[in-house]
Amino acid sequence: PIGSKLSYEMAIKYDYPLDDTDILDRVSQYVAIEHGDMVPKNFMVRRLNKINIPDFSKEEYNNTPHVVLADLNLPIYITTNYDHFMEGALKSKGKMPISEFCRWNSFLKKETNIKSVFEKIDYKPSKEKPLVFHLHGHINQPRSMVLTETDYLDFLINLSKEEILPHQISLALNSTSLLFVGYSLRDINFRFIFRSLMQLLGEGIGSGLQLPSIAVQLPAGFTQEKEKQAIRYLDNYTKNMFKVIVYWGDTNQFAA
C-alpha cells in the first residue's frame, strides 16, 4: 500500500484529530507523541509483515518496476521503502542480495548488535551479490525506520554533521546518474532525499547533482486547463532546484 493509505489506517486506529490524514510523517508524529516513539514504527512493521513478497518470477510481474530494476544487473540499489520487495525481485533473477540499513541515530551506531556488512574488509557489492541499502531503515530493525517528522529532521541533521553513509554508498551517489522511481514532488521522502544528497555532495540546493538524473512523477492533482501550465512550471522547478529531468507518468508505464 502507498504511504497515504498506510497513513489513513494509522490515523483511524489512533484517532488522529486533524484533517491531513494522508500525510504519513505527520500522523506518525502524532502517534509517537501521544503513545510513544516506537508505536508508529511497530504499527508499520505489523502492517507490512502481513504482505507477502510477490513471486516475481511469474510472467505477470515482468514489466513491474522491481523486476525491471533487478534486470539491470546493478551492484547497488538504494531504497526508502521499509519492505524487502527489491530483495525478492533480485532473488527471482538468481541473485543473492545483501540487505543493509543506514545507521543514522545513536542507537543504531552504538547499541545495536547487528553488524554492518561494511565492517567486512573485503566486502564489495557486485552484480551477483548486489547490495540493497535501505536509506530510511527496514522492518527487521524498527529503530532504523525514518517515519515521523522528528525522524526526518534528525536524519537530515545527522547526515550533515556525521558520516552516516558508508563510503561505497557515498561514492555511488556522487559518481553516477540517479533514477528516482515512485516519488511525488510533494513527498517528504523526495524533498528530504534531495536536501540530504546536496549536503552530502557538498553542493548548494541550486547546484544540482553531479550527473543528469531522472525522477518519475505522476502529474496528479491538476485540473485539465492547468495541467500543461503546471507541468511546465514543475519541469523548470526540478531542473533549477535539483538539476533533475522529470518523466511524467505512472511508474509501471515507465518500467514497461
Buried (B, 14 or more C-beta within 10 A) or exposed (E): EEBBEBBBBBBEEBEBEEEEBBBBBBBBBBBBBEEEBEBBBBBBBEBBEEEEBBEBBEEEBEEBBBBBBBEEEBBBBBBBBBBBBBBBBBBBBEBEBBBBBBBBBEEBEEEBEEEBBBEEEEBEBBEEBBBBBBBBBBBBBBBBBBBBBBBBEBBBEBBEEEEBBBEBBBEBBBEBEBEBBBBBBEBBBBBBBBBBBBBBBEBEEEEBBBEEBBBBBBBEEEEEEEBEEEBEEBBEEBEEBBBBEBBBEBBEEBBE
